[in-house]
C-alpha cells in the first residue's frame, strides 16, 4: 500500500520533492503515528500562515505648514520673521532702542551684509528704510555685553561672508630694534616702502638722493610735505624703495609711506595726518582709452561731410 501525501499536509520546506510512503513495510501502529505527525505539522503550518501579524506603531511625522507662521501672508516672510525674532531678543535682554546716532561713533561694530547681499543670500525684499532699521536693530543686539553662544551664531549669520563677528584687533606698529619705523604706500601703479629713523634730514630714494631722483620741484615738495605739517624738517632720515609708475605716482606713493612712518614715531600726528588724507592711499586709476576714440573721454571732431 502506497500513499502520496498532499502538499498541504507536508511542510513548505519539504515540498521540493514528492514523498511516497509504503505502508506495507511498516506496522499499523507506525503508520498511524506517521500520519498523525504529518497532520500535526500541516495544522501548525496553517495556523502560522493565517495568524495576523502585529501592526508596528507608526510615529507621526511633524508636518511644517507655512500657514502656521503669520508672516507667510505678508509677502516678505523672511524679512518679517527676522524682524520679529530681533524684537523678541531685544526685549528678552531689556535693551533700549536708542537713536541710530548713538552707534555712529562706534568703530568696532561688525561689518553687516549689504542690502544686495541680504537680497541675494537671505531672499529679503528690502527698501533703504527697511535695511537701515534692520542694521540698527542688529547693532542694538550686538551691544549685549555678555553674548551667549546661540546669540553669537545668530548674529554671525548676518555678517558679510568671509568676515567674523568680532574682528581681531589690529597690531600696533612700533619701532624695530634699530629705532626705525617702516611703512608702505602706493599710488596708481607705483608702490613704495619707507624706513624712517632719527637723523639730520637726509632722504634717499632707491639709493639716490631726493634732489637727484626727482627733477621736478613739485615731486620733491610732495615727499617732504609730511615733515612740514608735522614740524619735523631735518629731524629724520628717510630711506625709500619705490617701483612702478611714473615720477608723479612714485612721489605720491613715497609721501604716503613717509607720513605713515612719521606717525609711528610721533603718534600725536596720526589724527592730523588722517584728517588731511596724508596716510590714505588714493585708489584712483587712469581711465583706459576707448576704441574709436583718441583718448578715454576725448572724441574725434565731428564733420558732416
C-alpha positions in Angstrom: 0.0 0.0 0.0 1.4 3.3 -1.0 0.1 6.8 -0.1 1.1 10.2 -1.7 0.7 13.0 0.8 -0.8 16.2 -0.4 1.3 19.4 -0.5 -1.0 21.0 2.1 -0.2 18.2 4.6 3.6 18.4 4.1 5.5 21.4 5.5 6.7 24.0 3.0 10.3 23.1 3.5 9.7 19.5 2.4 7.6 20.4 -0.7 10.5 20.4 -3.1 10.3 16.7 -3.8 7.3 14.4 -3.7 7.2 11.8 -0.9 5.8 8.4 -1.3 5.4 6.2 1.8 4.9 2.5 1.6 2.8 1.2 4.5 3.4 -2.4 3.6 6.8 -2.3 5.2 5.6 -0.6 8.3 3.4 -1.9 11.1 0.0 -0.5 11.6 1.0 1.4 14.7 3.9 3.0 13.0 1.8 4.0 10.0 -0.8 5.7 12.3 2.0 7.6 14.1 3.4 8.8 10.8 0.1 10.1 9.6 -0.6 11.8 12.9 2.7 13.6 12.9 2.2 14.8 9.3 -1.3 16.1 10.2 0.1 18.0 13.2 2.8 19.6 11.1 0.3 20.7 8.5 -2.0 22.2 11.1 0.8 24.1 12.7 1.9 25.5 9.3 -1.7 26.5 8.5 -2.1 28.3 11.8 1.2 30.2 11.4 0.4 31.3 7.8 -3.1 32.5 8.7 -2.3 34.3 12.1 -2.5 38.1 11.8 0.8 40.0 12.3 1.0 42.6 15.0 1.0 46.1 13.4 4.1 48.2 14.0 3.4 51.5 15.8 3.7 54.4 13.4 5.5 57.5 14.6 3.7 60.7 13.5 5.9 62.9 11.4 5.8 66.6 12.2 4.4 68.5 9.3 5.5 72.1 8.9 2.9 74.2 7.2 3.9 77.7 6.0 0.4 78.9 7.1 1.4 78.3 10.7 3.5 81.4 10.6 1.6 84.7 10.3 4.5 86.3 8.3 3.6 84.0 5.4 0.8 86.3 4.4 3.0 89.5 4.4 4.6 88.8 1.0 8.0 89.2 2.6 8.1 86.4 5.2 11.9 86.0 5.6 12.3 89.7 6.5 9.4 89.9 8.9 10.3 86.7 10.6 13.8 88.1 11.3 12.3 91.3 12.5 10.0 89.6 14.9 12.9 87.5 16.2 15.1 90.6 16.7 12.4 92.3 18.6 11.9 89.3 20.8 15.6 89.1 21.6 15.9 92.8 22.3 13.0 92.6 24.7 14.4 89.5 26.4 17.7 91.4 27.1 15.9 94.5 28.2 17.8 96.7 25.7 16.7 100.2 25.0 16.0 101.1 21.3 18.3 104.2 21.2 18.8 106.6 18.4 20.9 105.5 15.4 23.3 108.3 16.0 24.4 106.6 19.3 26.1 103.8 17.3 27.6 106.0 14.6 30.8 106.7 16.5 31.4 103.0 17.4 34.3 101.7 15.3 34.3 98.0 16.3 30.8 97.2 15.0 30.6 94.1 12.7 30.5 94.6 9.0 27.0 93.5 8.3 25.8 92.3 5.0 25.0 94.9 2.4 21.5 95.3 1.1 22.4 93.5 -2.1 23.9 90.6 -0.2 20.8 90.2 2.0 18.6 90.3 -1.0 20.6 87.6 -2.7 21.6 85.3 0.2 18.6 85.7 2.6 15.9 86.3 0.0 14.8 89.6 1.6 12.9 92.3 -0.2 14.3 95.5 1.3 13.9 99.2 0.8 16.5 101.7 2.1 14.4 102.4 5.2 13.9 98.7 5.9 17.6 97.9 5.6 18.6 100.8 7.9 16.1 99.6 10.5 17.4 96.1 10.3 21.0 97.1 10.7 20.1 99.4 13.6 18.4 96.5 15.5 21.4 94.2 14.8 23.7 96.9 16.3 21.4 97.2 19.3 21.5 93.4 19.8 25.3 93.4 19.3 25.6 95.8 22.2 24.8 93.0 24.7 27.9 92.8 27.0 28.0 89.1 27.5 26.7 87.2 24.5 25.7 83.6 24.6 26.9 81.1 22.0 23.5 81.0 20.5 23.3 84.7 20.1 26.8 84.9 18.6 25.8 82.2 16.0 22.6 84.1 15.2 24.4 87.4 14.6 27.2 85.7 12.6 24.6 84.7 10.0 24.2 88.4 9.0 27.9 89.3 8.9 29.4 89.8 5.4 30.7 86.4 4.0 34.3 85.7 5.0 34.3 88.0 8.0 34.0 87.3 11.7 31.5 88.9 14.1 34.3 90.3 16.2 37.4 91.4 14.2 40.8 90.7 15.6 42.4 93.9 16.9 45.0 95.4 14.6 48.6 95.1 15.6 50.0 98.4 16.7 53.1 99.2 14.7 56.2 100.1 16.7 59.8 100.9 16.1 62.2 98.0 15.5 65.4 97.2 17.4 67.3 99.9 15.5 64.8 102.6 16.1 63.4 102.6 12.6 59.7 102.9 11.5 58.6 101.0 8.4 55.5 101.8 6.3 54.2 101.2 2.8 52.4 103.4 0.3 51.1 103.3 -3.2 49.6 105.5 -6.0 48.3 104.3 -9.3 50.8 101.5 -10.3 53.6 102.7 -8.1 54.4 101.0 -4.8 56.8 102.4 -2.1 58.4 101.2 1.1 60.0 103.7 3.5 62.2 103.4 6.6 62.3 106.4 8.9 65.0 106.9 11.6 66.0 110.0 13.6 68.8 111.8 11.8 69.7 115.0 10.0 67.0 115.1 7.3 68.6 113.1 4.5 66.2 111.5 2.1 67.3 108.8 -0.4 65.1 107.1 -3.0 66.4 103.8 -4.5 69.9 104.7 -3.2 69.8 108.2 -4.9 69.4 111.5 -3.2 66.0 113.1 -3.3 67.1 116.1 -5.3 68.7 113.9 -7.9 66.0 111.3 -8.2 63.1 113.8 -8.6 63.9 116.6 -11.1 60.5 118.4 -10.6 60.2 120.7 -7.6 56.5 119.6 -7.1 57.5 116.0 -6.7 60.2 116.8 -4.1 57.8 119.0 -2.1 55.2 116.3 -2.1 57.7 113.9 -0.5 58.7 116.2 2.3 55.2 117.6 2.9 54.5 115.3 5.9 57.7 116.7 7.7 56.4 120.3 7.1 53.0 119.6 8.5 54.4 117.7 11.4 57.1 120.3 12.0 59.8 117.7 11.8 62.0 119.1 9.0 65.6 117.9 9.4 64.7 115.6 12.3 64.6 112.2 10.4 66.4 110.4 7.7 64.4 108.5 5.1 65.4 105.5 3.0 62.7 104.7 0.4 62.4 102.0 -2.2 59.9 102.6 -5.0 59.0 100.8 -8.2 56.4 101.0 -11.0 54.6 104.1 -12.2 56.0 107.4 -13.2 57.6 110.3 -11.4 54.4 111.7 -10.1 53.0 108.4 -8.9 56.2 107.4 -7.2 56.4 110.7 -5.3 52.8 110.3 -4.1 53.5 106.7 -3.0 56.6 107.7 -1.1 54.7 110.6 0.6 52.1 108.2 2.0 54.7 105.8 3.2 56.7 108.7 4.9 53.5 110.0 6.6 52.7 106.6 8.0 56.2 106.0 9.2 56.3 109.5 10.8 53.0 108.8 12.6 54.7 105.7 14.2 57.5 107.9 15.6 55.0 110.6 16.7 51.6 109.1 17.4 50.1 112.5 18.1 50.3 113.3 14.4 48.1 110.3 13.4 44.8 112.1 13.7 46.2 115.2 11.9 47.6 113.2 9.0 44.4 111.1 8.7 42.2 114.3 8.6 44.3 115.8 5.9 44.4 112.5 3.9 48.2 112.1 4.1 48.0 108.5 5.3 45.2 107.4 3.0 46.0 105.7 -0.3 44.5 107.3 -3.4 42.8 104.4 -5.2 42.0 106.4 -8.4 43.4 104.9 -11.6 43.8 106.3 -15.1 40.8 105.5 -17.2 41.7 103.4 -20.2 41.5 104.6 -23.8 38.3 103.6 -25.6 38.1 102.0 -29.1 37.4 104.5 -31.8 38.4 107.5 -29.6 41.7 109.2 -29.4 41.6 109.1 -25.5 39.5 107.9 -22.7 36.9 110.7 -23.0 38.1 112.7 -26.0 36.1 112.3 -29.2 37.1 112.9 -32.8 35.9 116.2 -34.4 32.5 115.6 -35.9 32.3 116.5 -39.6 29.0 116.5 -41.5 30.7 115.6 -44.8 
